[in-house]
Amino acid sequence: MISDRTRSVMEQAKCIYNTHKAGWESSRSGEYVSIEPQSGDFFFAKSFDAAVRAARTRYPERISHTMKIGYDATFFMGRMES
């Protein structure tokens, strides 16, 4: 279960993502973006870890939400069929 605070951060970050979705998906598809919704700042990186690290470096006491640009899910956890 996630906390109300975390859920709120996720929802706010998704709103920010949707504002920039068309531009980001055409120019940065496959990259990661970590969004800190209180400030509205966002951090792009080639890896999930690097995006999170950038957000945590700038806002160490805040929660950010990280997504993979152009994908429905940030991670795939499951079985690959061959």
CORLIN-V731478 format. One record per backbone hydrogen bond with DSSP energy under -1.0 kcal/mol. NH is the residue of the N-H (numbers start at 1). CO is the residue of the C=O. If there is no record, write none. Layout:
nh:NH co:CO
nh:NH co:CO
This chain:
nh:7 co:3
nh:8 co:4
nh:9 co:5
nh:10 co:6
nh:11 co:7
nh:12 co:8
nh:13 co:9
nh:14 co:10
nh:15 co:11
nh:16 co:12
nh:17 co:13
nh:18 co:14
nh:19 co:15
nh:20 co:16
nh:24 co:20
nh:25 co:21
nh:26 co:22
nh:27 co:23
nh:28 co:24
nh:30 co:69
nh:31 co:28
nh:32 co:45
nh:33 co:67
nh:34 co:43
nh:35 co:65
nh:36 co:41
nh:40 co:36
nh:43 co:34
nh:45 co:32
nh:51 co:47
nh:52 co:48
nh:53 co:49
nh:54 co:50
nh:55 co:51
nh:56 co:52
nh:57 co:53
nh:58 co:54
nh:59 co:55
nh:62 co:59
nh:65 co:35
nh:67 co:33
nh:69 co:31
nh:71 co:68
